[in-house]
Amino acid sequence: GVDALAAGDVDRLVAANTALHACLTAVADNAVLADLISQVGQKVRWYYTPIARPRGKEAWNEHAQLIKAIAKGDADRASEIMRRHTQRTTDFYRKQIAAGPEQD
């Protein structure tokens, strides 16, 4: 993801994001979540693609923090990071994309 971001390759960035989230779901060992993420993954590409580049650096910093928390076995910290990551992505999408161009 970081390499794709540096290269400005949105397709690779979206694919890396999808792969990371799938990996995290597998690590969680939650069959229901794994099934849902596989179904939703392809359907939400439209959501992530337009914000992948502008939100990319912040998102991948959050991913790095999440990976560190998981590696340390700090479930509470990982949960908080993921909650904030999801909220920031949603807020960014709403502000930048869903609101559309500013009206004069």
TORKOL-910106 format. One record per atom (N, C-alpha, C, O, CB): y negated, x negated, z negated; residue in three letters; atom name; residue number from 1. Coordinates in pm, 1 decimal, padded with zeros to 6 digits, always signed. Glycine has a CB too. Example, Ala and Ser with C-alpha at 12.3 -4.5 7.8 and 13.67 -1.06 7.14 Angstrom:
<pts>
+00569.0  -01319.0  -00780.0  Ala  N  1
+00450.0  -01230.0  -00780.0  Ala  CA  1
+00330.0  -01320.0  -00780.0  Ala  C  1
+00331.9  -01423.6  -00846.5  Ala  O  1
+00447.3  -01130.8  -00904.6  Ala  CB  1
+00225.0  -01285.0  -00708.0  Ser  N  2
+00106.0  -01367.0  -00714.0  Ser  CA  2
-00003.0  -01290.0  -00787.0  Ser  C  2
-00113.8  -01340.9  -00803.9  Ser  O  2
+00059.8  -01408.4  -00572.5  Ser  CB  2
</pts>
This chain:
<pts>
+00118.6  -00079.8  +00000.0  Gly  N  1
+00000.0  +00000.0  +00000.0  Gly  CA  1
-00126.3  -00085.0  +00000.0  Gly  C  1
-00221.3  -00055.9  +00072.7  Gly  O  1
+00000.9  +00091.3  -00117.4  Gly  CB  1
-00127.3  -00188.2  -00080.2  Val  N  2
-00244.1  -00275.4  -00087.9  Val  CA  2
-00264.1  -00346.8  +00045.4  Val  C  2
-00377.0  -00359.7  +00092.9  Val  O  2
-00228.6  -00378.0  -00202.8  Val  CB  2
-00155.2  -00393.0  +00105.5  Asp  N  3
-00165.0  -00458.8  +00236.7  Asp  CA  3
-00213.4  -00361.4  +00343.5  Asp  C  3
-00296.5  -00397.1  +00427.1  Asp  O  3
-00028.9  -00517.8  +00277.6  Asp  CB  3
-00162.6  -00240.3  +00341.1  Ala  N  4
-00204.8  -00138.8  +00438.0  Ala  CA  4
-00352.0  -00105.0  +00419.2  Ala  C  4
-00424.0  -00085.2  +00517.0  Ala  O  4
-00119.1  -00011.8  +00424.4  Ala  CB  4
-00396.8  -00098.4  +00295.4  Leu  N  5
-00537.2  -00072.4  +00266.4  Leu  CA  5
-00624.5  -00184.5  +00321.7  Leu  C  5
-00726.8  -00158.5  +00385.1  Leu  O  5
-00559.1  -00057.1  +00115.2  Leu  CB  5
-00584.4  -00308.8  +00297.6  Ala  N  6
-00660.3  -00423.3  +00346.9  Ala  CA  6
-00666.5  -00424.8  +00499.0  Ala  C  6
-00766.7  -00466.6  +00557.2  Ala  O  6
-00599.0  -00553.1  +00296.2  Ala  CB  6
-00559.4  -00379.3  +00563.2  Ala  N  7
-00554.3  -00376.9  +00709.9  Ala  CA  7
-00621.7  -00252.2  +00767.1  Ala  C  7
-00640.8  -00242.6  +00888.4  Ala  O  7
-00409.4  -00383.7  +00757.7  Ala  CB  7
-00657.5  -00157.5  +00681.6  Gly  N  8
-00717.4  -00033.4  +00729.8  Gly  CA  8
-00619.0  +00055.3  +00804.2  Gly  C  8
-00659.0  +00137.8  +00886.4  Gly  O  8
-00833.6  -00064.4  +00818.9  Gly  CB  8
-00490.5  +00038.4  +00775.7  Asp  N  9
-00384.5  +00112.4  +00844.5  Asp  CA  9
-00351.4  +00239.2  +00765.9  Asp  C  9
-00270.7  +00236.4  +00673.0  Asp  O  9
-00257.5  +00024.0  +00861.9  Asp  CB  9
-00413.9  +00349.1  +00803.7  Val  N  10
-00399.0  +00474.5  +00729.6  Val  CA  10
-00255.7  +00525.0  +00733.0  Val  C  10
-00205.9  +00573.6  +00631.5  Val  O  10
-00492.3  +00580.6  +00785.9  Val  CB  10
-00187.9  +00515.1  +00846.8  Asp  N  11
-00049.3  +00562.7  +00854.1  Asp  CA  11
+00040.0  +00487.8  +00755.6  Asp  C  11
+00120.2  +00549.6  +00685.5  Asp  O  11
+00005.3  +00546.8  +00996.9  Asp  CB  11
+00026.9  +00355.6  +00749.6  Arg  N  12
+00104.8  +00275.9  +00654.5  Arg  CA  12
+00064.1  +00306.7  +00510.9  Arg  C  12
+00148.2  +00308.7  +00421.1  Arg  O  12
+00087.2  +00126.1  +00683.0  Arg  CB  12
-00064.2  +00330.6  +00489.7  Leu  N  13
-00114.0  +00361.8  +00356.7  Leu  CA  13
-00053.6  +00492.8  +00306.7  Leu  C  13
-00009.1  +00501.6  +00192.3  Leu  O  13
-00267.5  +00370.0  +00357.3  Leu  CB  13
-00052.4  +00593.3  +00391.9  Val  N  14
+00006.4  +00722.4  +00355.5  Val  CA  14
+00157.1  +00706.8  +00331.5  Val  C  14
+00211.0  +00763.2  +00236.4  Val  O  14
-00020.4  +00827.9  +00466.4  Val  CB  14
+00223.7  +00631.5  +00416.4  Ala  N  15
+00368.0  +00609.7  +00399.7  Ala  CA  15
+00397.2  +00535.8  +00269.4  Ala  C  15
+00493.0  +00568.7  +00199.5  Ala  O  15
+00424.9  +00530.5  +00519.0  Ala  CB  15
+00315.2  +00436.3  +00236.6  Ala  N  16
+00335.1  +00361.4  +00112.2  Ala  CA  16
+00311.7  +00450.1  -00009.2  Ala  C  16
+00385.0  +00442.1  -00107.7  Ala  O  16
+00241.9  +00239.9  +00107.2  Ala  CB  16
+00210.7  +00533.5  -00002.0  Asn  N  17
+00183.2  +00626.6  -00111.7  Asn  CA  17
+00301.1  +00721.3  -00132.3  Asn  C  17
+00343.6  +00745.2  -00245.3  Asn  O  17
+00054.5  +00707.0  -00083.6  Asn  CB  17
+00352.8  +00774.2  -00023.4  Thr  N  18
+00467.2  +00864.6  -00030.9  Thr  CA  18
+00588.2  +00793.0  -00089.9  Thr  C  18
+00658.9  +00848.2  -00174.3  Thr  O  18
+00500.9  +00920.6  +00108.4  Thr  CB  18
+00611.2  +00671.1  -00045.5  Ala  N  19
+00725.0  +00593.0  -00095.4  Ala  CA  19
+00710.3  +00561.9  -00243.9  Ala  C  19
+00807.4  +00570.2  -00319.1  Ala  O  19
+00739.0  +00462.8  -00016.1  Ala  CB  19
+00589.3  +00526.3  -00286.4  Leu  N  20
+00567.9  +00496.5  -00427.6  Leu  CA  20
+00593.9  +00619.6  -00513.6  Leu  C  20
+00663.4  +00611.8  -00614.8  Leu  O  20
+00425.5  +00445.1  -00450.4  Leu  CB  20
+00538.7  +00731.6  -00473.6  His  N  21
+00558.3  +00853.6  -00551.7  His  CA  21
+00706.1  +00894.7  -00553.3  His  C  21
+00754.7  +00944.1  -00655.1  His  O  21
+00471.9  +00967.8  -00494.7  His  CB  21
+00776.9  +00875.5  -00444.4  Ala  N  22
+00920.9  +00905.0  -00441.9  Ala  CA  22
+00996.9  +00811.0  -00535.4  Ala  C  22
+01089.4  +00853.0  -00605.0  Ala  O  22
+00976.4  +00893.0  -00298.2  Ala  CB  22
+00957.6  +00684.8  -00536.2  Cys  N  23
+01022.1  +00587.0  -00625.2  Cys  CA  23
+00998.1  +00623.5  -00771.5  Cys  C  23
+01089.8  +00618.0  -00853.4  Cys  O  23
+00969.5  +00444.3  -00596.7  Cys  CB  23
+00875.2  +00660.5  -00803.6  Leu  N  24
+00843.6  +00699.4  -00941.0  Leu  CA  24
+00923.3  +00822.1  -00983.4  Leu  C  24
+00967.6  +00832.8  -01097.8  Leu  O  24
+00693.9  +00726.7  -00955.5  Leu  CB  24
+00940.3  +00912.5  -00891.2  Thr  N  25
+01018.7  +01032.1  -00919.8  Thr  CA  25
+01164.7  +00994.5  -00944.9  Thr  C  25
+01228.5  +01049.6  -01034.7  Thr  O  25
+01008.2  +01133.2  -00803.4  Thr  CB  25
+01217.0  +00902.1  -00867.0  Ala  N  26
+01355.2  +00857.3  -00886.5  Ala  CA  26
+01371.4  +00789.0  -01022.1  Ala  C  26
+01470.9  +00810.4  -01091.4  Ala  O  26
+01397.2  +00761.4  -00773.6  Ala  CB  26
+01273.7  +00707.4  -01059.4  Val  N  27
+01277.9  +00639.1  -01188.8  Val  CA  27
+01276.2  +00740.0  -01303.6  Val  C  27
+01338.3  +00718.2  -01407.7  Val  O  27
+01159.5  +00541.6  -01202.0  Val  CB  27
+01204.6  +00850.4  -01283.3  Ala  N  28
+01196.2  +00953.7  -01386.7  Ala  CA  28
+01330.8  +01021.8  -01409.3  Ala  C  28
+01352.9  +01084.5  -01512.9  Ala  O  28
+01091.2  +01057.8  -01349.0  Ala  CB  28
+01421.1  +01008.9  -01311.0  Asp  N  29
+01554.8  +01066.5  -01321.0  Asp  CA  29
+01549.0  +01216.8  -01349.9  Asp  C  29
+01621.9  +01269.5  -01433.9  Asp  O  29
+01634.9  +00995.0  -01430.2  Asp  CB  29
+01459.3  +01283.3  -01276.9  Asn  N  30
+01440.0  +01426.9  -01291.8  Asn  CA  30
+01480.3  +01490.5  -01158.6  Asn  C  30
+01404.5  +01484.6  -01061.8  Asn  O  30
+01290.3  +01462.6  -01331.3  Asn  CB  30
+01596.8  +01550.0  -01153.4  Ala  N  31
+01651.1  +01603.4  -01028.6  Ala  CA  31
+01562.6  +01711.6  -00968.5  Ala  C  31
+01545.7  +01717.6  -00846.7  Ala  O  31
+01789.7  +01658.5  -01052.0  Ala  CB  31
+01506.6  +01796.4  -01052.4  Val  N  32
+01420.2  +01904.0  -01003.0  Val  CA  32
+01295.2  +01845.1  -00939.0  Val  C  32
+01256.7  +01884.7  -00829.0  Val  O  32
+01381.7  +02000.8  -01117.6  Val  CB  32
+01231.9  +01750.5  -01007.9  Leu  N  33
+01112.6  +01685.1  -00953.9  Leu  CA  33
+01145.8  +01609.3  -00825.9  Leu  C  33
+01067.9  +01612.9  -00730.6  Leu  O  33
+01051.7  +01589.4  -01057.9  Leu  CB  33
+01258.6  +01541.5  -00821.9  Ala  N  34
+01299.1  +01467.3  -00702.5  Ala  CA  34
+01315.3  +01561.4  -00583.0  Ala  C  34
+01273.7  +01529.6  -00471.6  Ala  O  34
+01430.4  +01391.3  -00728.5  Ala  CB  34
+01375.4  +01675.8  -00607.4  Asp  N  35
+01393.3  +01773.4  -00500.2  Asp  CA  35
+01257.9  +01826.3  -00453.0  Asp  C  35
+01233.7  +01838.4  -00332.9  Asp  O  35
+01482.9  +01889.7  -00547.4  Asp  CB  35
+01171.7  +01856.9  -00546.4  Leu  N  36
+01039.0  +01909.2  -00510.9  Leu  CA  36
+00956.4  +01805.8  -00435.3  Leu  C  36
+00890.9  +01839.5  -00336.7  Leu  O  36
+00963.8  +01953.4  -00636.9  Leu  CB  36
+00958.7  +01681.3  -00479.7  Ile  N  37
+00876.2  +01578.8  -00415.6  Ile  CA  37
+00922.8  +01554.0  -00273.0  Ile  C  37
+00841.2  +01526.8  -00184.9  Ile  O  37
+00880.1  +01448.1  -00496.1  Ile  CB  37
+01052.5  +01562.9  -00249.6  Ser  N  38
+01101.2  +01542.6  -00113.4  Ser  CA  38
+01057.8  +01657.4  -00023.0  Ser  C  38
+01027.9  +01635.8  +00094.4  Ser  O  38
+01254.1  +01529.0  -00112.2  Ser  CB  38
+01054.2  +01778.5  -00076.4  Gln  N  39
+01009.5  +01894.2  +00001.7  Gln  CA  39
+00859.4  +01892.1  +00025.5  Gln  C  39
+00812.2  +01923.4  +00134.7  Gln  O  39
+01048.3  +02023.3  -00068.7  Gln  CB  39
+00785.5  +01855.0  -00077.2  Val  N  40
+00639.5  +01859.6  -00070.6  Val  CA  40
+00582.4  +01738.1  +00002.7  Val  C  40
+00477.3  +01748.8  +00065.9  Val  O  40
+00580.9  +01867.8  -00211.3  Val  CB  40
+00648.5  +01624.8  -00004.4  Gly  N  41
+00597.4  +01500.5  +00052.4  Gly  CA  41
+00546.3  +01511.6  +00194.2  Gly  C  41
+00434.8  +01468.8  +00224.0  Gly  O  41
+00702.4  +01398.7  +00048.3  Gly  CB  41
+00624.8  +01567.4  +00279.7  Gln  N  42
+00585.4  +01580.3  +00420.1  Gln  CA  42
+00474.7  +01684.0  +00438.4  Gln  C  42
+00390.0  +01670.7  +00526.7  Gln  O  42
+00706.3  +01618.0  +00505.5  Gln  CB  42
+00476.3  +01784.6  +00356.2  Lys  N  43
+00378.5  +01892.4  +00371.2  Lys  CA  43
+00239.6  +01853.9  +00322.8  Lys  C  43
+00141.2  +01913.4  +00366.7  Lys  O  43
+00425.1  +02014.2  +00296.6  Lys  CB  43
+00229.0  +01756.1  +00233.5  Val  N  44
+00097.0  +01721.1  +00181.4  Val  CA  44
+00034.8  +01599.8  +00250.6  Val  C  44
-00071.3  +01552.8  +00209.5  Val  O  44
+00106.6  +01694.7  +00033.6  Val  CB  44
+00098.8  +01549.8  +00353.4  Arg  N  45
+00038.6  +01438.4  +00426.9  Arg  CA  45
-00099.9  +01475.7  +00477.6  Arg  C  45
-00190.5  +01392.4  +00478.3  Arg  O  45
+00128.3  +01396.6  +00544.4  Arg  CB  45
-00116.7  +01600.6  +00519.9  Trp  N  46
-00247.6  +01646.4  +00567.6  Trp  CA  46
-00352.1  +01634.9  +00457.8  Trp  C  46
-00470.2  +01614.0  +00485.6  Trp  O  46
-00239.3  +01791.5  +00617.4  Trp  CB  46
-00308.6  +01648.5  +00333.1  Tyr  N  47
-00399.0  +01643.2  +00217.9  Tyr  CA  47
-00441.4  +01499.9  +00189.9  Tyr  C  47
-00559.2  +01473.9  +00165.1  Tyr  O  47
-00332.0  +01704.0  +00093.3  Tyr  CB  47
-00347.9  +01407.6  +00193.7  Tyr  N  48
-00376.3  +01269.8  +00157.5  Tyr  CA  48
-00434.8  +01188.0  +00271.9  Tyr  C  48
-00516.5  +01099.2  +00247.6  Tyr  O  48
-00251.6  +01204.6  +00108.5  Tyr  CB  48
-00395.6  +01215.0  +00393.9  Thr  N  49
-00439.3  +01131.9  +00507.6  Thr  CA  49
-00590.5  +01113.8  +00516.6  Thr  C  49
-00635.4  +01000.2  +00531.3  Thr  O  49
-00390.0  +01192.4  +00635.8  Thr  CB  49
-00671.9  +01219.6  +00508.7  Pro  N  50
-00816.3  +01197.5  +00524.2  Pro  CA  50
-00882.5  +01125.5  +00407.0  Pro  C  50
-00994.4  +01075.9  +00420.6  Pro  O  50
-00884.1  +01328.4  +00544.4  Pro  CB  50
-00815.5  +01119.0  +00292.7  Ile  N  51
-00876.4  +01050.3  +00179.1  Ile  CA  51
-00809.8  +00917.2  +00148.5  Ile  C  51
-00851.1  +00846.7  +00056.4  Ile  O  51
-00871.3  +01138.2  +00057.2  Ile  CB  51
-00706.4  +00882.3  +00225.5  Ala  N  52
-00630.5  +00760.3  +00199.2  Ala  CA  52
-00718.7  +00636.2  +00200.7  Ala  C  52
-00709.7  +00552.7  +00110.7  Ala  O  52
-00519.6  +00745.3  +00301.0  Ala  CB  52
-00802.4  +00623.5  +00300.3  Arg  N  53
-00886.6  +00504.1  +00309.1  Arg  CA  53
-00999.3  +00506.8  +00205.7  Arg  C  53
-01014.3  +00409.2  +00132.1  Arg  O  53
-00945.4  +00491.4  +00449.9  Arg  CB  53
-01080.2  +00614.7  +00196.2  Pro  N  54
-01190.9  +00608.3  +00101.3  Pro  CA  54
-01148.9  +00606.4  -00045.8  Pro  C  54
-01220.9  +00551.7  -00129.3  Pro  O  54
-01281.0  +00723.9  +00124.0  Pro  CB  54
-01035.6  +00664.2  -00078.2  Arg  N  55
-00989.9  +00664.1  -00216.8  Arg  CA  55
-00887.0  +00554.6  -00243.5  Arg  C  55
-00845.6  +00533.3  -00357.4  Arg  O  55
-00931.2  +00799.3  -00252.0  Arg  CB  55
-00846.7  +00485.9  -00137.9  Gly  N  56
-00736.0  +00391.8  -00145.3  Gly  CA  56
-00743.7  +00286.2  -00253.2  Gly  C  56
-00648.4  +00268.3  -00329.0  Gly  O  56
-00723.4  +00325.5  -00018.8  Gly  CB  56
-00856.0  +00215.4  -00261.8  Lys  N  57
-00864.0  +00104.8  -00358.8  Lys  CA  57
-00848.4  +00156.6  -00501.2  Lys  C  57
-00772.7  +00100.2  -00580.1  Lys  O  57
-00998.0  +00029.4  -00344.5  Lys  CB  57
-00919.3  +00263.0  -00533.8  Glu  N  58
-00908.8  +00320.2  -00668.2  Glu  CA  58
-00767.6  +00372.8  -00693.6  Glu  C  58
-00711.5  +00351.9  -00801.2  Glu  O  58
-01011.8  +00433.4  -00686.8  Glu  CB  58
-00710.9  +00440.5  -00594.8  Ala  N  59
-00576.1  +00496.6  -00611.1  Ala  CA  59
-00473.0  +00386.5  -00634.0  Ala  C  59
-00385.8  +00400.4  -00719.8  Ala  O  59
-00537.4  +00579.7  -00487.6  Ala  CB  59
-00482.2  +00277.5  -00558.3  Trp  N  60
-00383.7  +00170.2  -00575.2  Trp  CA  60
-00406.0  +00093.1  -00704.2  Trp  C  60
-00310.9  +00036.6  -00758.3  Trp  O  60
-00388.6  +00074.7  -00456.7  Trp  CB  60
-00527.2  +00088.8  -00754.8  Asn  N  61
-00549.6  +00032.8  -00889.1  Asn  CA  61
-00481.4  +00121.0  -00993.5  Asn  C  61
-00419.6  +00071.0  -01087.5  Asn  O  61
-00702.3  +00020.5  -00919.6  Asn  CB  61
-00493.1  +00251.5  -00976.1  Glu  N  62
-00425.6  +00344.5  -01067.5  Glu  CA  62
-00274.4  +00329.7  -01057.3  Glu  C  62
-00204.1  +00333.2  -01158.3  Glu  O  62
-00466.7  +00489.9  -01037.2  Glu  CB  62
-00224.7  +00313.1  -00935.7  His  N  63
-00080.7  +00292.1  -00918.1  His  CA  63
-00035.8  +00167.5  -00993.6  His  C  63
+00068.4  +00168.4  -01059.1  His  O  63
-00045.2  +00279.6  -00768.3  His  CB  63
-00114.3  +00060.2  -00984.4  Ala  N  64
-00078.7  -00065.1  -01053.6  Ala  CA  64
-00074.2  -00043.8  -01205.0  Ala  C  64
+00016.7  -00092.9  -01272.0  Ala  O  64
-00180.1  -00177.4  -01018.7  Ala  CB  64
-00171.2  +00028.6  -01258.2  Gln  N  65
-00172.6  +00058.8  -01402.0  Gln  CA  65
-00049.5  +00141.7  -01440.3  Gln  C  65
+00011.8  +00118.9  -01544.7  Gln  O  65
-00302.6  +00134.7  -01440.5  Gln  CB  65
-00014.7  +00236.7  -01355.8  Leu  N  66
+00101.2  +00321.2  -01380.4  Leu  CA  66
+00229.9  +00239.1  -01382.2  Leu  C  66
+00313.5  +00255.8  -01471.0  Leu  O  66
+00110.1  +00430.7  -01274.6  Leu  CB  66
+00244.8  +00152.4  -01285.9  Ile  N  67
+00364.0  +00067.1  -01278.5  Ile  CA  67
+00374.9  -00020.1  -01403.8  Ile  C  67
+00483.9  -00036.5  -01458.5  Ile  O  67
+00359.8  -00021.7  -01151.4  Ile  CB  67
+00263.1  -00075.7  -01449.0  Lys  N  68
+00264.1  -00158.7  -01570.4  Lys  CA  68
+00305.6  -00077.2  -01692.6  Lys  C  68
+00384.3  -00124.0  -01774.9  Lys  O  68
+00125.5  -00221.4  -01593.7  Lys  CB  68
+00253.1  +00043.4  -01704.3  Ala  N  69
+00288.4  +00128.1  -01819.2  Ala  CA  69
+00437.1  +00161.8  -01817.3  Ala  C  69
+00503.0  +00159.7  -01921.3  Ala  O  69
+00204.5  +00257.9  -01819.0  Ala  CB  69
+00489.4  +00192.7  -01699.8  Ile  N  70
+00632.5  +00224.3  -01688.3  Ile  CA  70
+00715.9  +00101.4  -01722.5  Ile  C  70
+00815.2  +00111.5  -01794.6  Ile  O  70
+00666.9  +00274.5  -01545.5  Ile  CB  70
+00675.7  -00014.2  -01671.1  Ala  N  71
+00749.8  -00137.8  -01697.7  Ala  CA  71
+00753.9  -00169.8  -01847.3  Ala  C  71
+00851.4  -00226.0  -01897.1  Ala  O  71
+00687.0  -00254.7  -01621.0  Ala  CB  71
+00647.8  -00133.6  -01917.7  Lys  N  72
+00642.2  -00156.5  -02062.4  Lys  CA  72
+00715.5  -00047.5  -02141.2  Lys  C  72
+00731.9  -00058.8  -02262.7  Lys  O  72
+00497.0  -00164.1  -02108.3  Lys  CB  72
+00759.1  +00057.2  -02072.3  Gly  N  73
+00826.7  +00166.9  -02139.8  Gly  CA  73
+00731.2  +00257.5  -02215.5  Gly  C  73
+00772.7  +00329.8  -02306.0  Gly  O  73
+00929.5  +00112.8  -02233.9  Gly  CB  73
+00602.8  +00254.1  -02179.0  Asp  N  74
+00500.4  +00334.0  -02246.4  Asp  CA  74
+00483.0  +00467.8  -02174.3  Asp  C  74
+00394.9  +00483.9  -02089.9  Asp  O  74
+00365.4  +00257.1  -02252.0  Asp  CB  74
+00568.6  +00562.0  -02209.4  Ala  N  75
+00570.2  +00692.3  -02142.2  Ala  CA  75
+00439.5  +00768.9  -02161.8  Ala  C  75
+00391.5  +00834.8  -02069.5  Ala  O  75
+00686.7  +00775.9  -02193.5  Ala  CB  75
+00382.1  +00760.2  -02281.8  Asp  N  76
+00256.4  +00831.6  -02306.8  Asp  CA  76
+00144.7  +00778.4  -02218.1  Asp  C  76
+00068.7  +00855.7  -02159.9  Asp  O  76
+00216.1  +00819.8  -02454.3  Asp  CB  76
+00135.1  +00647.3  -02208.1  Arg  N  77
+00031.1  +00585.7  -02123.8  Arg  CA  77
+00057.5  +00619.6  -01977.2  Arg  C  77
-00035.8  +00654.2  -01904.7  Arg  O  77
+00027.0  +00430.4  -02144.0  Arg  CB  77
+00181.1  +00610.5  -01933.0  Ala  N  78
+00214.4  +00642.6  -01794.1  Ala  CA  78
+00179.4  +00787.4  -01762.3  Ala  C  78
+00126.0  +00817.1  -01655.5  Ala  O  78
+00363.5  +00617.1  -01767.1  Ala  CB  78
+00209.2  +00875.7  -01853.9  Ser  N  79
+00177.8  +01016.9  -01833.7  Ser  CA  79
+00027.3  +01038.7  -01821.4  Ser  C  79
-00017.6  +01114.1  -01735.1  Ser  O  79
+00233.7  +01100.8  -01948.6  Ser  CB  79
-00049.9  +00973.8  -01906.3  Glu  N  80
-00195.3  +00987.8  -01902.1  Glu  CA  80
-00252.2  +00930.1  -01772.6  Glu  C  80
-00341.0  +00989.8  -01711.8  Glu  O  80
-00259.0  +00918.5  -02023.2  Glu  CB  80
-00202.3  +00816.4  -01731.3  Ile  N  81
-00249.0  +00754.4  -01605.5  Ile  CA  81
-00217.7  +00846.2  -01488.3  Ile  C  81
-00302.3  +00866.5  -01401.2  Ile  O  81
-00183.0  +00614.6  -01583.8  Ile  CB  81
-00097.1  +00902.0  -01485.1  Met  N  82
-00058.4  +00989.7  -01374.8  Met  CA  82
-00140.5  +01117.1  -01374.9  Met  C  82
-00179.3  +01165.8  -01268.7  Met  O  82
+00089.7  +01023.3  -01382.8  Met  CB  82
-00167.5  +01172.2  -01493.2  Arg  N  83
-00250.2  +01291.8  -01501.4  Arg  CA  83
-00390.4  +01264.8  -01446.8  Arg  C  83
-00443.6  +01343.8  -01368.8  Arg  O  83
-00258.1  +01341.4  -01646.3  Arg  CB  83
-00449.8  +01152.6  -01488.2  Arg  N  84
-00583.8  +01117.5  -01439.3  Arg  CA  84
-00581.6  +01087.3  -01289.9  Arg  C  84
-00674.2  +01124.2  -01217.8  Arg  O  84
-00639.3  +00996.5  -01516.3  Arg  CB  84
-00477.6  +01021.1  -01243.7  His  N  85
-00463.8  +00988.3  -01101.2  His  CA  85
-00460.8  +01116.1  -01017.7  His  C  85
-00529.8  +01127.4  -00916.5  His  O  85
-00335.5  +00904.8  -01076.2  His  CB  85
-00381.5  +01209.7  -01060.9  Thr  N  86
-00371.1  +01337.3  -00989.8  Thr  CA  86
-00504.2  +01411.9  -00991.6  Thr  C  86
-00547.0  +01466.7  -00890.0  Thr  O  86
-00260.9  +01424.4  -01051.9  Thr  CB  86
-00568.7  +01413.6  -01107.2  Gln  N  87
-00696.8  +01483.5  -01118.5  Gln  CA  87
-00805.1  +01416.2  -01032.7  Gln  C  87
-00882.7  +01484.5  -00965.9  Gln  O  87
-00741.6  +01488.4  -01265.7  Gln  CB  87
-00809.7  +01284.8  -01034.8  Arg  N  88
-00910.1  +01213.9  -00953.9  Arg  CA  88
-00888.3  +01236.6  -00804.7  Arg  C  88
-00984.1  +01253.5  -00729.2  Arg  O  88
-00906.6  +01063.7  -00984.4  Arg  CB  88
-00763.6  +01237.0  -00763.2  Thr  N  89
-00734.4  +01261.7  -00621.9  Thr  CA  89
-00776.1  +01402.8  -00583.3  Thr  C  89
-00837.2  +01423.7  -00478.5  Thr  O  89
-00584.6  +01240.4  -00592.6  Thr  CB  89
-00743.0  +01499.1  -00667.8  Thr  N  90
-00781.7  +01637.9  -00641.3  Thr  CA  90
-00932.9  +01652.0  -00637.5  Thr  C  90
-00987.4  +01714.6  -00546.6  Thr  O  90
-00722.8  +01731.6  -00747.4  Thr  CB  90
-01001.0  +01594.1  -00735.7  Asp  N  91
-01147.8  +01602.2  -00740.0  Asp  CA  91
-01210.4  +01537.7  -00617.1  Asp  C  91
-01304.8  +01591.4  -00559.2  Asp  O  91
-01201.5  +01534.9  -00867.2  Asp  CB  91
-01157.2  +01421.7  -00577.3  Phe  N  92
-01209.9  +01352.1  -00460.6  Phe  CA  92
-01191.8  +01437.2  -00336.0  Phe  C  92
-01283.8  +01451.4  -00255.4  Phe  O  92
-01141.1  +01216.1  -00442.8  Phe  CB  92
-01073.1  +01493.6  -00320.8  Tyr  N  93
-01046.8  +01578.5  -00205.2  Tyr  CA  93
-01143.7  +01695.8  -00201.7  Tyr  C  93
-01204.2  +01724.2  -00098.3  Tyr  O  93
-00902.1  +01629.2  -00207.3  Tyr  CB  93
-01158.0  +01762.4  -00312.8  Arg  N  94
-01247.5  +01878.4  -00318.4  Arg  CA  94
-01391.4  +01840.6  -00284.9  Arg  C  94
-01459.1  +01910.8  -00209.8  Arg  O  94
-01242.0  +01942.5  -00456.5  Arg  CB  94
-01436.6  +01730.7  -00340.5  Lys  N  95
-01575.3  +01688.7  -00321.0  Lys  CA  95
-01600.1  +01639.9  -00178.4  Lys  C  95
-01700.9  +01675.7  -00117.5  Lys  O  95
-01611.3  +01578.9  -00420.3  Lys  CB  95
-01510.5  +01559.7  -00125.6  Gln  N  96
-01532.1  +01494.3  +00002.5  Gln  CA  96
-01482.8  +01571.2  +00123.1  Gln  C  96
-01543.3  +01563.7  +00230.0  Gln  O  96
-01467.7  +01363.7  +00000.9  Gln  CB  96
-01376.2  +01643.5  +00108.3  Ile  N  97
-01310.9  +01704.9  +00223.9  Ile  CA  97
-01323.2  +01857.0  +00222.9  Ile  C  97
-01377.4  +01915.6  +00316.6  Ile  O  97
-01164.3  +01665.5  +00227.9  Ile  CB  97
-01274.8  +01919.0  +00120.5  Ala  N  98
-01269.8  +02064.9  +00118.0  Ala  CA  98
-01407.6  +02128.2  +00120.2  Ala  C  98
-01424.7  +02237.5  +00174.2  Ala  O  98
-01195.2  +02111.6  -00003.8  Ala  CB  98
-01505.9  +02061.4  +00062.5  Ala  N  99
-01642.5  +02116.8  +00061.3  Ala  CA  99
-01704.4  +02115.3  +00199.0  Ala  C  99
-01798.0  +02190.8  +00225.1  Ala  O  99
-01731.0  +02039.0  -00035.1  Ala  CB  99
-01654.2  +02030.5  +00288.4  Gly  N  100
-01708.1  +02021.8  +00424.6  Gly  CA  100
-01841.0  +01951.6  +00426.0  Gly  C  100
-01888.3  +01905.1  +00322.3  Gly  O  100
-01722.3  +02159.8  +00485.9  Gly  CB  100
-01902.4  +01943.4  +00543.0  Pro  N  101
-02030.1  +01875.3  +00553.6  Pro  CA  101
-02138.8  +01948.6  +00476.3  Pro  C  101
-02137.7  +02071.1  +00464.3  Pro  O  101
-02070.1  +01861.2  +00699.0  Pro  CB  101
-02232.2  +01870.4  +00424.6  Glu  N  102
-02343.2  +01930.9  +00351.1  Glu  CA  102
-02426.9  +02017.5  +00444.3  Glu  C  102
-02448.9  +01984.2  +00560.8  Glu  O  102
-02430.9  +01822.2  +00285.4  Glu  CB  102
-02472.0  +02127.7  +00390.3  Gln  N  103
-02557.3  +02218.7  +00466.3  Gln  CA  103
-02703.7  +02190.8  +00433.6  Gln  C  103
-02737.0  +02163.3  +00318.3  Gln  O  103
-02521.6  +02366.7  +00435.6  Gln  CB  103
-02790.2  +02197.5  +00532.1  Asp  N  104
-02934.4  +02180.1  +00507.1  Asp  CA  104
-02999.3  +02312.2  +00480.1  Asp  C  104
-03120.0  +02318.1  +00456.9  Asp  O  104
-03003.2  +02111.9  +00625.2  Asp  CB  104
</pts>
